[in-house]
Structure formats: C-alpha cells, structure tokens
C-alpha cells in the first residue's frame, strides 16, 4: 500500500471516529437540542457528495470513510428529528 493511501485511511478513520462520542452522548441524553439541524443536513449532503466523488475516482479511503461518516451523521440527524425538545 502506498503512503498516500495509508495517510488517507488514517485521516478518514480519525475524522470518522470523531463522530462516535457525539452519537453516544446524543443517544444517552436523548437530547439533540444544541445541534444545528441545518448544519447536519448540509454536512450529510456534503459527505454524500464526497462518497460519490470517491466512487467516481475509485479511491477506497474516500469511499469507505465517507460511507461510515454518513451513517454516523445520519444517526445524529435522526436523533435531532426524533428527540424534539
């Protein structure tokens, strides 16, 4: 594996894992009041487009981590909609 792909995999892992504490905190507290709905809608759209871009250029790190990040962000978005305060 080349250095660029390895850096992409590590960077994607770190930025994706950064969402896990927010998902856990939101789930445990049953509150997403302080999270911006508009920001998460825009973020999910951007991550989806990054995933499509990764597919178009056939780059595993871009595809893999954007799929996982999108899933985590969608969970937070669902919590935001579900846990109306």
C-alpha positions in Angstrom: 0.0 0.0 0.0 1.4 3.4 -0.9 1.9 6.2 1.6 -0.8 8.4 0.2 -3.5 5.7 0.5 -2.3 4.9 4.1 -2.5 8.6 5.1 -6.0 8.7 3.6 -7.1 5.7 5.5 -5.7 7.0 8.8 -7.1 10.5 8.2 -10.5 9.1 7.3 -10.5 6.9 10.4 -9.7 9.8 12.7 -12.3 12.2 11.3 -14.9 9.4 11.3 -14.3 8.2 14.8 -14.6 11.8 16.0 -18.4 11.5 15.5 -18.8 8.5 17.7 -18.7 10.4 21.0 -21.4 12.8 19.7 -23.6 9.8 18.7 -23.2 8.2 22.1 -23.8 11.5 24.0 -26.9 12.3 22.0 -28.3 8.8 22.4 -27.7 8.6 26.1 -29.0 12.1 26.8 -31.9 11.7 24.4 -31.3 15.4 23.5 -30.1 17.0 20.3 -31.3 20.4 21.2 -27.8 22.1 20.9 -27.1 20.5 17.5 -28.0 22.5 14.4 -30.4 20.8 12.0 -29.3 22.9 9.1 -25.7 22.1 9.7 -26.3 18.4 9.9 -28.4 18.5 6.7 -25.6 20.3 4.9 -23.0 18.1 6.3 -24.8 14.9 5.3 -25.2 16.3 1.8 -21.5 17.1 1.6 -20.4 13.7 2.9 -22.8 12.0 0.4 -21.2 14.0 -2.4 -17.7 13.1 -1.2 -18.7 9.5 -1.2 -20.0 9.8 -4.8 -16.7 11.5 -5.7 -14.7 8.7 -4.2 -16.7 6.2 -6.2 -16.1 8.2 -9.4 -12.3 8.3 -8.8 -12.2 4.8 -7.4 -10.4 5.7 -4.1 -11.1 3.3 -1.3 -10.2 5.7 1.6 -12.7 8.4 0.3 -15.4 5.8 -0.3 -15.0 3.8 2.9 -14.8 6.6 5.4 -17.4 8.8 3.8 -19.9 5.9 3.9 -19.2 5.4 7.6 -19.2 9.1 8.4 -22.5 9.5 6.5 -24.1 6.7 8.6 -22.9 8.3 11.8 -24.1 11.7 10.7 -27.5 10.3 9.6 -27.9 8.7 13.1 -27.3 12.1 14.7 -29.7 13.7 12.2 -32.3 11.1 13.1 -31.7 11.8 16.8 -32.2 15.5 16.1 -35.5 14.8 14.5 -36.6 12.2 17.0 -35.6 13.9 20.2 -37.5 17.1 19.8 -37.0 19.2 22.9 
